[in-house]
Amino acid sequence: MSDPGLYQVVVNDEEQHALWPARTSPPAGWRPDGFTGTEAECMAHVDEVWPDIRPLSLRRRLAEGSQR
């Protein structure tokens, strides 16, 4: 069993990120992004890799609208 103080960063199809206990599998619709660490380390990783917190579908819709 993993350390109960360790977390993993998980991501969904909308490219939204969350923290999940490393000792358990993520819920349906979420997959590990490969980063594991303390809560603070995982939060720092999320801040670095997810600067635009809008869902992917919204970002795409807005990008399509700006190209018209």
N, CA, C and O of each residue as an XYZ file, in Angstrom:
272
protein
N       0.850     -1.181      0.000
C       0.000      0.000      0.000
C       0.891      1.239      0.000
O       1.935      1.258      0.653
N       0.478      2.268     -0.731
C       1.252      3.516     -0.790
C       1.091      4.327      0.487
O       0.218      4.066      1.315
N       1.946      5.296      0.612
C       1.897      6.249      1.716
C       0.573      7.011      1.662
O       0.241      7.576      0.620
N      -0.193      7.042      2.757
C      -1.483      7.738      2.741
C      -1.358      9.246      2.548
O      -2.357      9.907      2.268
N      -0.164      9.802      2.690
C       0.039     11.234      2.486
C       0.403     11.583      1.056
O       0.638     12.750      0.742
N       0.450     10.576      0.179
C       0.794     10.832     -1.216
C      -0.461     10.962     -2.063
O      -1.463     10.281     -1.849
N      -0.367     11.854     -3.022
C      -1.469     12.093     -3.952
C      -0.973     11.886     -5.372
O       0.228     11.904     -5.638
N      -1.912     11.693     -6.267
C      -1.611     11.655     -7.688
C      -2.449     12.738     -8.355
O      -3.544     13.060     -7.895
N      -1.929     13.288     -9.429
C      -2.685     14.252    -10.206
C      -3.440     13.458    -11.262
O      -2.864     12.627    -11.964
N      -4.737     13.726    -11.363
C      -5.569     13.050    -12.344
C      -6.173     14.092    -13.280
O      -6.319     15.261    -12.921
N      -6.520     13.650    -14.481
C      -7.059     14.549    -15.499
C      -8.232     13.849    -16.185
O      -8.261     12.624    -16.298
N      -9.205     14.656    -16.644
C     -10.340     14.067    -17.340
C     -10.313     14.470    -18.816
O      -9.376     15.132    -19.262
N     -11.330     14.077    -19.568
C     -11.361     14.362    -21.006
C     -11.488     15.853    -21.318
O     -11.194     16.274    -22.437
N     -11.917     16.645    -20.356
C     -12.001     18.095    -20.529
C     -10.695     18.785    -20.131
O     -10.618     20.013    -20.092
N      -9.671     17.981    -19.837
C      -8.356     18.447    -19.405
C      -8.408     19.212    -18.082
O      -7.572     20.078    -17.821
N      -9.394     18.884    -17.257
C      -9.464     19.431    -15.911
C      -8.603     18.548    -15.020
O      -8.564     17.332    -15.206
N      -7.919     19.140    -14.064
C      -7.010     18.421    -13.181
C      -7.556     18.388    -11.758
O      -8.278     19.289    -11.329
N      -7.196     17.335    -11.044
C      -7.596     17.186     -9.649
C      -6.560     16.339     -8.932
O      -5.737     15.679     -9.567
N      -6.603     16.360     -7.604
C      -5.745     15.515     -6.782
C      -6.567     14.340     -6.286
O      -7.745     14.477     -5.956
N      -5.925     13.186     -6.239
C      -6.595     11.971     -5.784
C      -5.595     11.173     -4.961
O      -4.410     11.152     -5.295
N      -6.037     10.521     -3.901
C      -5.084      9.727     -3.104
C      -4.350      8.716     -3.989
O      -4.971      8.012     -4.785
N      -3.051      8.653     -3.847
C      -2.229      7.780     -4.687
C      -2.510      6.306     -4.430
O      -2.247      5.465     -5.290
N      -3.031      5.992     -3.274
C      -3.255      4.591     -2.913
C      -4.518      4.013     -3.534
O      -4.767      2.814     -3.407
N      -5.325      4.838     -4.206
C      -6.573      4.358     -4.804
C      -6.624      4.712     -6.283
O      -5.934      5.620     -6.746
N      -7.439      3.993     -6.998
C      -7.628      4.271     -8.421
C      -8.513      5.503     -8.583
O      -9.409      5.733     -7.771
N      -8.270      6.289     -9.618
C      -9.126      7.460     -9.845
C     -10.550      7.031    -10.173
O     -10.780      5.900    -10.600
N     -11.503      7.932     -9.973
C     -12.894      7.605    -10.309
C     -13.083      7.506    -11.827
O     -12.223      7.931    -12.599
N     -14.194      6.951    -12.230
C     -14.509      6.812    -13.653
C     -14.420      8.168    -14.336
O     -14.888      9.175    -13.806
N     -13.818      8.183    -15.510
C     -13.691      9.423    -16.277
C     -12.412     10.191    -16.002
O     -12.148     11.203    -16.651
N     -11.623      9.732    -15.061
C     -10.360     10.390    -14.706
C      -9.218      9.403    -14.894
O      -9.387      8.199    -14.702
N      -8.052      9.922    -15.273
C      -6.864      9.075    -15.456
C      -5.660      9.789    -14.836
O      -5.619     11.019    -14.804
N      -4.680      9.024    -14.345
C      -3.478      9.651    -13.788
C      -2.714     10.413    -14.873
O      -2.656      9.971    -16.020
N      -2.137     11.539    -14.517
C      -1.297     12.267    -15.488
C       0.170     11.910    -15.320
O       1.022     12.383    -16.072
N       0.466     11.069    -14.328
C       1.837     10.597    -14.144
C       2.586     11.271    -13.015
O       3.719     10.888    -12.724
N       1.987     12.277    -12.361
C       2.674     12.976    -11.276
C       2.112     12.512     -9.944
O       0.896     12.460     -9.759
N       3.001     12.173     -9.015
C       2.634     11.766     -7.659
C       3.527     12.506     -6.680
O       4.717     12.685     -6.939
N       2.967     12.940     -5.557
C       3.747     13.634     -4.540
C       2.877     14.029     -3.368
O       1.760     13.536     -3.209
N       3.397     14.918     -2.557
C       2.605     15.436     -1.445
C       1.505     16.321     -2.016
O       1.510     16.647     -3.203
N       0.574     16.702     -1.171
C      -0.501     17.586     -1.623
C       0.073     18.889     -2.186
O      -0.361     19.355     -3.240
N       1.035     19.470     -1.493
C       1.636     20.731     -1.950
C       2.380     20.549     -3.274
O       2.289     21.401     -4.158
N       3.110     19.453     -3.413
C       3.831     19.195     -4.664
C       2.853     19.011     -5.831
O       3.077     19.519     -6.930
N       1.774     18.281     -5.571
C       0.775     18.067     -6.622
C       0.081     19.374     -6.999
O      -0.169     19.621     -8.179
N      -0.229     20.199     -6.024
C      -0.853     21.495     -6.310
C       0.084     22.367     -7.151
O      -0.362     23.036     -8.083
N       1.363     22.361     -6.831
C       2.333     23.137     -7.607
C       2.405     22.612     -9.041
O       2.498     23.394     -9.987
N       2.362     21.296     -9.199
C       2.378     20.698    -10.536
C       1.137     21.125    -11.318
O       1.244     21.509    -12.482
N      -0.033     21.062    -10.693
C      -1.274     21.470    -11.363
C      -1.195     22.938    -11.766
O      -1.582     23.291    -12.880
N      -0.706     23.791    -10.889
C      -0.555     25.218    -11.219
C       0.336     25.414    -12.436
O       0.105     26.316    -13.241
N       1.347     24.578    -12.571
C       2.297     24.704    -13.679
C       1.723     24.192    -14.997
O       1.912     24.821    -16.038
N       1.027     23.060    -14.964
C       0.586     22.424    -16.211
C      -0.836     22.795    -16.639
O      -1.250     22.442    -17.743
N      -1.591     23.499    -15.792
C      -2.987     23.814    -16.102
C      -3.250     25.303    -15.888
O      -4.021     25.677    -15.004
N      -2.608     26.159    -16.699
C      -2.755     27.599    -16.497
C      -4.128     28.135    -16.901
O      -4.580     29.137    -16.346
N      -4.794     27.494    -17.847
C      -6.117     27.929    -18.300
C      -7.130     26.906    -17.803
O      -7.247     25.815    -18.361
N      -7.859     27.265    -16.750
C      -8.722     26.280    -16.092
C     -10.068     26.078    -16.785
O     -10.899     25.311    -16.300
N     -10.292     26.749    -17.900
C     -11.552     26.525    -18.617
C     -11.549     25.115    -19.213
O     -10.507     24.623    -19.646
N     -12.727     24.464    -19.232
C     -12.796     23.133    -19.839
C     -12.385     23.169    -21.315
O     -12.570     24.182    -21.990
N     -11.836     22.078    -21.803
C     -11.367     21.980    -23.181
C     -12.476     22.326    -24.175
O     -12.226     23.039    -25.147
N     -13.682     21.841    -23.949
C     -14.777     22.109    -24.886
C     -15.058     23.610    -24.994
O     -15.348     24.101    -26.085
N     -14.980     24.334    -23.901
C     -15.187     25.785    -23.936
C     -14.049     26.480    -24.665
O     -14.290     27.379    -25.471
N     -12.813     26.079    -24.395
C     -11.674     26.685    -25.090
C     -11.789     26.479    -26.596
O     -11.520     27.395    -27.373
N     -12.192     25.271    -27.010
C     -12.356     24.989    -28.443
C     -13.470     25.839    -29.045
O     -13.310     26.401    -30.128
N     -14.590     25.932    -28.350
C     -15.730     26.717    -28.844
C     -15.334     28.180    -29.004
O     -15.675     28.811    -30.005
N     -14.622     28.718    -28.030
C     -14.193     30.109    -28.107
C     -13.177     30.316    -29.224
O     -13.200     31.347    -29.897
N     -12.289     29.352    -29.427
C     -11.291     29.447    -30.505
C     -11.978     29.420    -31.870
O     -11.590     30.155    -32.778
N     -12.984     28.583    -32.011
C     -13.725     28.520    -33.276
C     -14.431     29.827    -33.552
O     -14.459     30.285    -34.695
N     -15.001     30.436    -32.529
C     -15.699     31.699    -32.685
C     -14.782     32.840    -33.069
O     -15.201     33.757    -33.775
N     -13.537     32.801    -32.616
C     -12.596     33.883    -32.923
C     -12.001     33.753    -34.313
O     -11.382     34.695    -34.808
N     -12.176     32.604    -34.949
C     -11.626     32.393    -36.277
C     -12.625     32.768    -37.374
O     -12.304     32.677    -38.559
N     -13.803     33.180    -36.995
C     -14.832     33.548    -37.988
C     -14.750     35.003    -38.353
O     -15.537     35.480    -39.170
